[in-house]
Amino acid sequence: MTINSKGINERLRVWNGSMKRTSGGLEKSDLVKNKRGLIVSKKASDAAKKRYNSKKFAHVKDSFSKNQFK
């Protein structure tokens, strides 16, 4: 098994187990699938969830709920 993966779909190769880690050093334990099915960094995903649920972002959520496109 090759240790570092580079190029297109490197996260997918790490997720499937054919590579040990990405070129950025992420291992399978550092990756997670998001709700769209994309493989993303667990750390970045947690930060985005925290940011989305913050008070700072509440005005954006309100504006989207008021202006639903029909």
N, CA, C and O atoms as a GROMACS GRO file, in nm:
protein
  280
    1MET      N    1   0.084  -0.117   0.000
    1MET     CA    2   0.000   0.000   0.000
    1MET      C    3   0.089   0.124   0.000
    1MET      O    4   0.183   0.134   0.078
    2THR      N    5   0.057   0.218  -0.089
    2THR     CA    6   0.129   0.344  -0.094
    2THR      C    7   0.086   0.430   0.024
    2THR      O    8  -0.030   0.426   0.065
    3ILE      N    9   0.178   0.507   0.078
    3ILE     CA   10   0.148   0.586   0.197
    3ILE      C   11   0.074   0.714   0.163
    3ILE      O   12  -0.036   0.735   0.213
    4ASN      N   13   0.132   0.801   0.080
    4ASN     CA   14   0.069   0.930   0.049
    4ASN      C   15  -0.004   0.924  -0.084
    4ASN      O   16   0.044   0.866  -0.181
    5SER      N   17  -0.122   0.986  -0.086
    5SER     CA   18  -0.200   0.995  -0.207
    5SER      C   19  -0.196   1.138  -0.259
    5SER      O   20  -0.204   1.233  -0.181
    6LYS      N   21  -0.182   1.154  -0.390
    6LYS     CA   22  -0.182   1.286  -0.451
    6LYS      C   23  -0.278   1.286  -0.569
    6LYS      O   24  -0.304   1.182  -0.629
    7GLY      N   25  -0.330   1.403  -0.601
    7GLY     CA   26  -0.410   1.418  -0.722
    7GLY      C   27  -0.559   1.408  -0.699
    7GLY      O   28  -0.609   1.424  -0.588
    8ILE      N   29  -0.628   1.380  -0.810
    8ILE     CA   30  -0.774   1.375  -0.810
    8ILE      C   31  -0.823   1.259  -0.723
    8ILE      O   32  -0.766   1.150  -0.726
    9ASN      N   33  -0.926   1.284  -0.646
    9ASN     CA   34  -0.991   1.184  -0.561
    9ASN      C   35  -0.899   1.125  -0.455
    9ASN      O   36  -0.914   1.009  -0.417
   10GLU      N   37  -0.804   1.203  -0.407
   10GLU     CA   38  -0.713   1.150  -0.306
   10GLU      C   39  -0.787   1.114  -0.178
   10GLU      O   40  -0.753   1.016  -0.113
   11ARG      N   41  -0.888   1.193  -0.140
   11ARG     CA   42  -0.963   1.162  -0.019
   11ARG      C   43  -1.043   1.034  -0.036
   11ARG      O   44  -1.058   0.957   0.059
   12LEU      N   45  -1.095   1.012  -0.155
   12LEU     CA   46  -1.169   0.890  -0.183
   12LEU      C   47  -1.079   0.767  -0.170
   12LEU      O   48  -1.120   0.665  -0.114
   13ARG      N   49  -0.957   0.777  -0.220
   13ARG     CA   50  -0.862   0.665  -0.210
   13ARG      C   51  -0.827   0.635  -0.064
   13ARG      O   52  -0.813   0.519  -0.026
   14VAL      N   53  -0.813   0.739   0.016
   14VAL     CA   54  -0.783   0.720   0.158
   14VAL      C   55  -0.905   0.660   0.226
   14VAL      O   56  -0.892   0.571   0.310
   15TRP      N   57  -1.024   0.708   0.192
   15TRP     CA   58  -1.149   0.659   0.251
   15TRP      C   59  -1.168   0.510   0.223
   15TRP      O   60  -1.210   0.435   0.310
   16ASN      N   61  -1.135   0.468   0.099
   16ASN     CA   62  -1.151   0.328   0.061
   16ASN      C   63  -1.040   0.238   0.113
   16ASN      O   64  -1.054   0.116   0.114
   17GLY      N   65  -0.930   0.298   0.157
   17GLY     CA   66  -0.823   0.219   0.216
   17GLY      C   67  -0.709   0.183   0.122
   17GLY      O   68  -0.617   0.112   0.162
   18SER      N   69  -0.713   0.229  -0.003
   18SER     CA   70  -0.604   0.196  -0.094
   18SER      C   71  -0.481   0.284  -0.070
   18SER      O   72  -0.372   0.252  -0.117
   19MET      N   73  -0.499   0.394   0.002
   19MET     CA   74  -0.388   0.481   0.040
   19MET      C   75  -0.392   0.507   0.190
   19MET      O   76  -0.499   0.498   0.252
   20LYS      N   77  -0.279   0.538   0.246
   20LYS     CA   78  -0.269   0.558   0.391
   20LYS      C   79  -0.316   0.698   0.432
   20LYS      O   80  -0.394   0.712   0.526
   21ARG      N   81  -0.270   0.802   0.360
   21ARG     CA   82  -0.310   0.939   0.395
   21ARG      C   83  -0.302   1.029   0.272
   21ARG      O   84  -0.240   0.996   0.172
   22THR      N   85  -0.369   1.146   0.283
   22THR     CA   86  -0.369   1.243   0.174
   22THR      C   87  -0.236   1.318   0.172
   22THR      O   88  -0.153   1.302   0.262
   23SER      N   89  -0.218   1.400   0.069
   23SER     CA   90  -0.094   1.478   0.061
   23SER      C   91  -0.088   1.580   0.173
   23SER      O   92   0.021   1.624   0.210
   24GLY      N   93  -0.202   1.619   0.227
   24GLY     CA   94  -0.206   1.712   0.341
   24GLY      C   95  -0.188   1.643   0.474
   24GLY      O   96  -0.181   1.709   0.578
   25GLY      N   97  -0.180   1.510   0.474
   25GLY     CA   98  -0.154   1.435   0.596
   25GLY      C   99  -0.278   1.382   0.666
   25GLY      O  100  -0.268   1.331   0.778
   26LEU      N  101  -0.397   1.395   0.603
   26LEU     CA  102  -0.520   1.345   0.665
   26LEU      C  103  -0.530   1.194   0.649
   26LEU      O  104  -0.510   1.141   0.539
   27GLU      N  105  -0.562   1.125   0.758
   27GLU     CA  106  -0.586   0.982   0.754
   27GLU      C  107  -0.736   0.956   0.755
   27GLU      O  108  -0.814   1.051   0.767
   28LYS      N  109  -0.777   0.831   0.743
   28LYS     CA  110  -0.919   0.799   0.738
   28LYS      C  111  -0.991   0.845   0.864
   28LYS      O  112  -1.107   0.885   0.858
   29SER      N  113  -0.925   0.839   0.978
   29SER     CA  114  -0.988   0.882   1.103
   29SER      C  115  -1.012   1.033   1.106
   29SER      O  116  -1.091   1.081   1.188
   30ASP      N  117  -0.947   1.109   1.016
   30ASP     CA  118  -0.964   1.254   1.009
   30ASP      C  119  -1.071   1.294   0.908
   30ASP      O  120  -1.099   1.413   0.893
   31LEU      N  121  -1.130   1.198   0.838
   31LEU     CA  122  -1.226   1.227   0.732
   31LEU      C  123  -1.366   1.182   0.772
   31LEU      O  124  -1.383   1.090   0.852
   32VAL      N  125  -1.467   1.249   0.714
   32VAL     CA  126  -1.607   1.216   0.741
   32VAL      C  127  -1.687   1.251   0.615
   32VAL      O  128  -1.646   1.338   0.539
   33LYS      N  129  -1.801   1.183   0.593
   33LYS     CA  130  -1.888   1.217   0.481
   33LYS      C  131  -1.989   1.320   0.527
   33LYS      O  132  -2.047   1.308   0.635
   34ASN      N  133  -2.012   1.424   0.445
   34ASN     CA  134  -2.111   1.524   0.480
   34ASN      C  135  -2.248   1.481   0.428
   34ASN      O  136  -2.261   1.372   0.372
   35LYS      N  137  -2.350   1.566   0.445
   35LYS     CA  138  -2.485   1.526   0.408
   35LYS      C  139  -2.503   1.513   0.256
   35LYS      O  140  -2.599   1.451   0.211
   36ARG      N  141  -2.412   1.569   0.179
   36ARG     CA  142  -2.418   1.555   0.034
   36ARG      C  143  -2.340   1.434  -0.015
   36ARG      O  144  -2.341   1.403  -0.134
   37GLY      N  145  -2.273   1.365   0.076
   37GLY     CA  146  -2.197   1.246   0.040
   37GLY      C  147  -2.053   1.273   0.003
   37GLY      O  148  -1.982   1.182  -0.041
   38LEU      N  149  -2.007   1.397   0.020
   38LEU     CA  150  -1.868   1.430  -0.009
   38LEU      C  151  -1.780   1.398   0.111
   38LEU      O  152  -1.824   1.411   0.225
   39ILE      N  153  -1.659   1.357   0.085
   39ILE     CA  154  -1.565   1.327   0.192
   39ILE      C  155  -1.491   1.456   0.227
   39ILE      O  156  -1.424   1.515   0.142
   40VAL      N  157  -1.505   1.498   0.352
   40VAL     CA  158  -1.446   1.624   0.397
   40VAL      C  159  -1.369   1.602   0.525
   40VAL      O  160  -1.380   1.496   0.588
   41SER      N  161  -1.290   1.700   0.562
   41SER     CA  162  -1.214   1.695   0.687
   41SER      C  163  -1.310   1.702   0.806
   41SER      O  164  -1.400   1.786   0.808
   42LYS      N  165  -1.291   1.616   0.903
   42LYS     CA  166  -1.376   1.615   1.022
   42LYS      C  167  -1.362   1.746   1.099
   42LYS      O  168  -1.460   1.799   1.151
   43LYS      N  169  -1.241   1.797   1.107
   43LYS     CA  170  -1.215   1.921   1.180
   43LYS      C  171  -1.287   2.038   1.113
   43LYS      O  172  -1.349   2.120   1.181
   44ALA      N  173  -1.278   2.047   0.981
   44ALA     CA  174  -1.344   2.156   0.908
   44ALA      C  175  -1.496   2.143   0.916
   44ALA      O  176  -1.566   2.243   0.926
   45SER      N  177  -1.546   2.020   0.912
   45SER     CA  178  -1.690   1.996   0.921
   45SER      C  179  -1.744   2.041   1.057
   45SER      O  180  -1.848   2.105   1.064
   46ASP      N  181  -1.674   2.006   1.162
   46ASP     CA  182  -1.716   2.046   1.297
   46ASP      C  183  -1.713   2.198   1.313
   46ASP      O  184  -1.802   2.256   1.376
   47ALA      N  185  -1.612   2.262   1.257
   47ALA     CA  186  -1.601   2.408   1.265
   47ALA      C  187  -1.716   2.475   1.189
   47ALA      O  188  -1.770   2.575   1.236
   48ALA      N  189  -1.753   2.420   1.074
   48ALA     CA  190  -1.862   2.477   0.995
   48ALA      C  191  -1.996   2.460   1.067
   48ALA      O  192  -2.079   2.551   1.065
   49LYS      N  193  -2.017   2.344   1.131
   49LYS     CA  194  -2.141   2.323   1.207
   49LYS      C  195  -2.149   2.420   1.324
   49LYS      O  196  -2.256   2.475   1.352
   50LYS      N  197  -2.038   2.440   1.390
   50LYS     CA  198  -2.035   2.533   1.503
   50LYS      C  199  -2.062   2.676   1.456
   50LYS      O  200  -2.136   2.750   1.521
   51ARG      N  201  -2.003   2.713   1.344
   51ARG     CA  202  -2.021   2.847   1.289
   51ARG      C  203  -2.166   2.868   1.244
   51ARG      O  204  -2.222   2.976   1.264
   52TYR      N  205  -2.228   2.766   1.185
   52TYR     CA  206  -2.366   2.776   1.136
   52TYR      C  207  -2.464   2.794   1.251
   52TYR      O  208  -2.564   2.864   1.237
   53ASN      N  209  -2.435   2.732   1.365
   53ASN     CA  210  -2.524   2.741   1.480
   53ASN      C  211  -2.494   2.858   1.571
   53ASN      O  212  -2.554   2.870   1.678
   54SER      N  213  -2.402   2.944   1.533
   54SER     CA  214  -2.365   3.057   1.618
   54SER      C  215  -2.466   3.170   1.606
   54SER      O  216  -2.543   3.176   1.510
   55LYS      N  217  -2.465   3.260   1.703
   55LYS     CA  218  -2.554   3.376   1.701
   55LYS      C  219  -2.519   3.470   1.586
   55LYS      O  220  -2.606   3.538   1.532
   56LYS      N  221  -2.394   3.473   1.549
   56LYS     CA  222  -2.347   3.560   1.442
   56LYS      C  223  -2.414   3.526   1.309
   56LYS      O  224  -2.433   3.614   1.225
   57PHE      N  225  -2.450   3.402   1.290
   57PHE     CA  226  -2.505   3.354   1.164
   57PHE      C  227  -2.657   3.354   1.165
   57PHE      O  228  -2.719   3.322   1.063
   58ALA      N  229  -2.720   3.389   1.278
   58ALA     CA  230  -2.865   3.381   1.292
   58ALA      C  231  -2.938   3.470   1.192
   58ALA      O  232  -3.041   3.430   1.139
   59HIS      N  233  -2.886   3.589   1.164
   59HIS     CA  234  -2.953   3.679   1.070
   59HIS      C  235  -2.958   3.621   0.930
   59HIS      O  236  -3.054   3.648   0.856
   60VAL      N  237  -2.861   3.544   0.892
   60VAL     CA  238  -2.861   3.483   0.759
   60VAL      C  239  -2.967   3.373   0.754
   60VAL      O  240  -3.039   3.362   0.655
   61LYS      N  241  -2.977   3.292   0.859
   61LYS     CA  242  -3.079   3.188   0.863
   61LYS      C  243  -3.218   3.248   0.860
   61LYS      O  244  -3.307   3.194   0.793
   62ASP      N  245  -3.239   3.359   0.930
   62ASP     CA  246  -3.370   3.425   0.931
   62ASP      C  247  -3.406   3.477   0.793
   62ASP      O  248  -3.520   3.462   0.749
   63SER      N  249  -3.311   3.538   0.725
   63SER     CA  250  -3.340   3.593   0.593
   63SER      C  251  -3.374   3.483   0.493
   63SER      O  252  -3.459   3.504   0.406
   64PHE      N  253  -3.312   3.367   0.504
   64PHE     CA  254  -3.345   3.258   0.415
   64PHE      C  255  -3.482   3.200   0.446
   64PHE      O  256  -3.555   3.162   0.354
   65SER      N  257  -3.519   3.193   0.572
   65SER     CA  258  -3.649   3.137   0.606
   65SER      C  259  -3.762   3.231   0.566
   65SER      O  260  -3.872   3.184   0.534
   66LYS      N  261  -3.739   3.362   0.566
   66LYS     CA  262  -3.842   3.459   0.526
   66LYS      C  263  -3.857   3.468   0.375
   66LYS      O  264  -3.967   3.491   0.326
   67ASN      N  265  -3.750   3.451   0.303
   67ASN     CA  266  -3.750   3.469   0.158
   67ASN      C  267  -3.743   3.336   0.084
   67ASN      O  268  -3.654   3.315   0.001
   68GLN      N  269  -3.836   3.247   0.113
   68GLN     CA  270  -3.838   3.119   0.043
   68GLN      C  271  -3.886   3.139  -0.100
   68GLN      O  272  -3.987   3.206  -0.123
   69PHE      N  273  -3.816   3.082  -0.195
   69PHE     CA  274  -3.857   3.092  -0.334
   69PHE      C  275  -3.961   2.985  -0.362
   69PHE      O  276  -3.948   2.871  -0.319
   70LYS      N  277  -4.064   3.024  -0.435
   70LYS     CA  278  -4.173   2.929  -0.463
   70LYS      C  279  -4.183   2.903  -0.611
   70LYS      O  280  -4.269   2.826  -0.654
   0.00000   0.00000   0.00000
